[in-house]
Amino acid sequence: MKIVVSVESAGVIGEVVEYNPTFIEVRLDRMEGDLLDQVRAIREKTVIPLIATLRSREEGGRFVGDADLWARIVGPIARYVDIVDVEARYRDHAPFIKSQGVQILASLHTNEMPTPPELGRIEEMLRSYGDIPKIVVKPRTREDLFELIQFTHQAQKPICTSIMGAEFRYARAILPLFGSEFTFSHAGTPTAEGQYHIREMRQISDLLK
Ligand SMILES: O=C1C[C@@](O)(C(=O)O)C[C@@H](O)[C@@H]1O
């Protein structure tokens, strides 16, 4: 199970690395001060692969700005990370970001539960500009969750699927068992409702092996 730990400051890296995450996600939209300096500082502190995410307010984050501003912020940071999360609304800038030598995690977050055909269309759209599609949805019922698990199992790989909210938080440990590339966790400050601490997710992962 590839465990991503989301962080919002360079100060927690020393604590985070002890849990040996597969990736560290740097949530740029939740950070203060000079973002480039902080990403450089994180890069100097660890060799663990980094994901840079500047999450829009529309998709659950705190960034408020147009796609050009998003690119001006993320562009200089890309060379210091391994993967950049690019929401569909910013996809026009994906070629420029990719030219920095990183993989694109093409993401879409919705408070809805798309039907299986809709999930397939979202996947196709995300793959049109990204290396790994990430689809985060909000199941309302166990049947919704069954459909998401089946979609994940049957989808082309790599793919990342996850859920919003606390009701079905256990799906964060189940979806990777059916092919989701990553599961996201926290190291003290959740960046989304329902996240487990990386210590917990590591324990779950070890128990489910
Ligand atoms: O897209 C995701 C998933 C996430 O929202 C979660 O639900 O754990 C956490 C975000 O930091 C990350 O960019």
The ligand as an ORCA input file, in Angstrom:
! r2SCAN-3c Opt
* xyz 0 1
  O      -6.694     14.820     -3.088
  C      -6.292     14.580     -1.967
  C      -6.981     13.615     -1.066
  C      -7.398     14.307      0.210
  O      -8.384     15.264     -0.096
  C      -7.989     13.270      1.165
  O      -9.223     13.122      1.123
  O      -7.206     12.653      1.888
  C      -6.224     14.998      0.857
  C      -5.563     16.009     -0.088
  O      -4.450     16.606      0.552
  C      -5.148     15.324     -1.367
  O      -4.621     16.291     -2.290
*
